Amino acid sequence: TIAHAYVHTNPDGSEGGWVAETAVVEDTCYINKDAEVAEYAQVLDNAKVLGICLVHGFAIVKDDAILDDWCVVNEGAIVSGTAFVCGGTVVGGKSRIACGIVDEDKIYTRLIKE
């Protein structure tokens, strides 16, 4: 678990995962009980963090994006739109994923990297 963190309450009232006090998770977002949002990461809008996932650094997950199945979003990466990231994928650096599926580092979408 994360030092100085709280357990997120999901929109359906279920107990979610750990969220650092320095991170931002909106009430409209779903965070799996086994997921963590750490450091200065943000999970916004209707985003869902499912499975055992970690969002940390200055990463942002927003809009209707979904993370699932052991993925990590870190550094300054942004996952947004209708993107679905899963399968042990790590999204980092200044990567931007706005739609499609990223599974085990196979990309089925348009990936824009600055």
PEKABEL-V427225 format. One record per residue. RES is the residue in one letter. PHI is phi in radians with two decimals (NA if undefined). OMEGA is omega in degrees with one decimal (none if undefined). BURIAL is 1 if it has 24 or more other C-alpha atoms within 12 Angstrom, else 0. Layout:
res=RES phi=PHI omega=OMEGA burial=BURIAL
res=RES phi=PHI omega=OMEGA burial=BURIAL
//
This chain:
res=T phi=NA omega=-176.0 burial=0
res=I phi=-1.74 omega=175.2 burial=0
res=A phi=-1.14 omega=179.6 burial=0
res=H phi=0.97 omega=-178.6 burial=0
res=A phi=-2.38 omega=176.9 burial=0
res=Y phi=-2.33 omega=177.4 burial=0
res=V phi=-1.60 omega=-179.6 burial=1
res=H phi=-1.25 omega=171.7 burial=1
res=T phi=-1.77 omega=-177.7 burial=0
res=N phi=-1.29 omega=-179.1 burial=1
res=P phi=-0.99 omega=178.9 burial=0
res=D phi=-1.48 omega=179.0 burial=0
res=G phi=1.57 omega=-179.3 burial=0
res=S phi=-1.32 omega=178.8 burial=0
res=E phi=-1.33 omega=-179.5 burial=0
res=G phi=-1.74 omega=-178.3 burial=1
res=G phi=-1.58 omega=-177.7 burial=1
res=W phi=-1.37 omega=177.3 burial=1
res=V phi=-2.26 omega=177.7 burial=1
res=A phi=-1.13 omega=177.8 burial=1
res=E phi=-1.08 omega=179.8 burial=0
res=T phi=-1.52 omega=179.3 burial=0
res=A phi=-1.57 omega=178.1 burial=1
res=V phi=-2.16 omega=172.4 burial=1
res=V phi=-2.29 omega=-179.9 burial=1
res=E phi=-1.30 omega=-178.0 burial=1
res=D phi=-1.07 omega=-178.3 burial=1
res=T phi=-1.43 omega=-176.3 burial=0
res=C phi=-1.65 omega=176.4 burial=1
res=Y phi=-1.84 omega=177.4 burial=1
res=I phi=-2.16 omega=179.2 burial=1
res=N phi=-1.02 omega=-179.0 burial=1
res=K phi=-1.09 omega=179.2 burial=1
res=D phi=-1.72 omega=-179.3 burial=1
res=A phi=-1.71 omega=177.6 burial=1
res=E phi=-2.36 omega=173.1 burial=1
res=V phi=-2.08 omega=-169.5 burial=1
res=A phi=-2.11 omega=176.7 burial=1
res=E phi=0.94 omega=-175.0 burial=1
res=Y phi=-1.95 omega=-178.8 burial=1
res=A phi=-1.16 omega=178.8 burial=1
res=Q phi=-2.30 omega=172.2 burial=1
res=V phi=-2.15 omega=-167.8 burial=1
res=L phi=-2.22 omega=174.0 burial=1
res=D phi=1.10 omega=-179.2 burial=1
res=N phi=-1.97 omega=-178.0 burial=1
res=A phi=-1.10 omega=179.1 burial=1
res=K phi=-2.23 omega=175.7 burial=1
res=V phi=-1.99 omega=-175.4 burial=1
res=L phi=-1.84 omega=177.4 burial=1
res=G phi=1.09 omega=179.0 burial=1
res=I phi=-1.70 omega=-176.7 burial=1
res=C phi=-2.15 omega=177.7 burial=1
res=L phi=-2.25 omega=173.9 burial=1
res=V phi=-2.04 omega=-177.2 burial=1
res=H phi=-2.65 omega=-173.3 burial=1
res=G phi=1.24 omega=176.8 burial=1
res=F phi=-1.93 omega=-178.3 burial=1
res=A phi=-1.15 omega=176.9 burial=1
res=I phi=-2.28 omega=171.9 burial=1
res=V phi=-2.12 omega=-172.8 burial=1
res=K phi=-2.58 omega=-178.2 burial=1
res=D phi=1.09 omega=-179.8 burial=1
res=D phi=-1.90 omega=-178.7 burial=1
res=A phi=-1.13 omega=179.3 burial=1
res=I phi=-2.27 omega=172.3 burial=1
res=L phi=-1.96 omega=-179.2 burial=1
res=D phi=-2.69 omega=166.3 burial=1
res=D phi=1.09 omega=169.7 burial=1
res=W phi=1.17 omega=179.8 burial=1
res=C phi=-1.68 omega=179.3 burial=1
res=V phi=-2.28 omega=171.6 burial=1
res=V phi=-2.11 omega=-173.7 burial=1
res=N phi=-2.47 omega=-179.0 burial=1
res=E phi=0.95 omega=-178.6 burial=1
res=G phi=-1.91 omega=-177.1 burial=1
res=A phi=-1.16 omega=176.1 burial=1
res=I phi=-2.23 omega=173.8 burial=1
res=V phi=-1.99 omega=-172.3 burial=1
res=S phi=-2.54 omega=178.6 burial=1
res=G phi=1.06 omega=-179.6 burial=1
res=T phi=-1.89 omega=-178.7 burial=1
res=A phi=-1.08 omega=175.6 burial=1
res=F phi=-2.23 omega=-177.8 burial=1
res=V phi=-1.99 omega=-175.4 burial=1
res=C phi=-2.70 omega=169.3 burial=1
res=G phi=1.21 omega=177.3 burial=1
res=G phi=1.39 omega=-178.6 burial=0
res=T phi=-1.27 omega=172.5 burial=1
res=V phi=-1.97 omega=177.6 burial=1
res=V phi=-1.94 omega=-176.2 burial=1
res=G phi=-2.51 omega=-178.6 burial=1
res=G phi=1.14 omega=177.2 burial=0
res=K phi=-1.87 omega=-179.6 burial=0
res=S phi=-1.09 omega=176.7 burial=1
res=R phi=-2.27 omega=176.1 burial=1
res=I phi=-2.17 omega=-173.5 burial=1
res=A phi=-2.04 omega=178.8 burial=1
res=C phi=-2.86 omega=176.7 burial=1
res=G phi=1.43 omega=-173.7 burial=1
res=I phi=-2.16 omega=170.6 burial=1
res=V phi=-2.11 omega=-175.0 burial=1
res=D phi=-2.28 omega=-179.4 burial=1
res=E phi=0.90 omega=179.4 burial=0
res=D phi=1.14 omega=170.2 burial=0
res=K phi=-1.59 omega=-173.9 burial=0
res=I phi=-1.83 omega=176.3 burial=0
res=Y phi=-2.02 omega=-174.6 burial=0
res=T phi=-2.86 omega=172.2 burial=0
res=R phi=-1.62 omega=-179.2 burial=0
res=L phi=-1.87 omega=179.2 burial=1
res=I phi=-1.96 omega=178.1 burial=0
res=K phi=-2.14 omega=179.8 burial=0
res=E phi=-1.40 omega=none burial=0
//
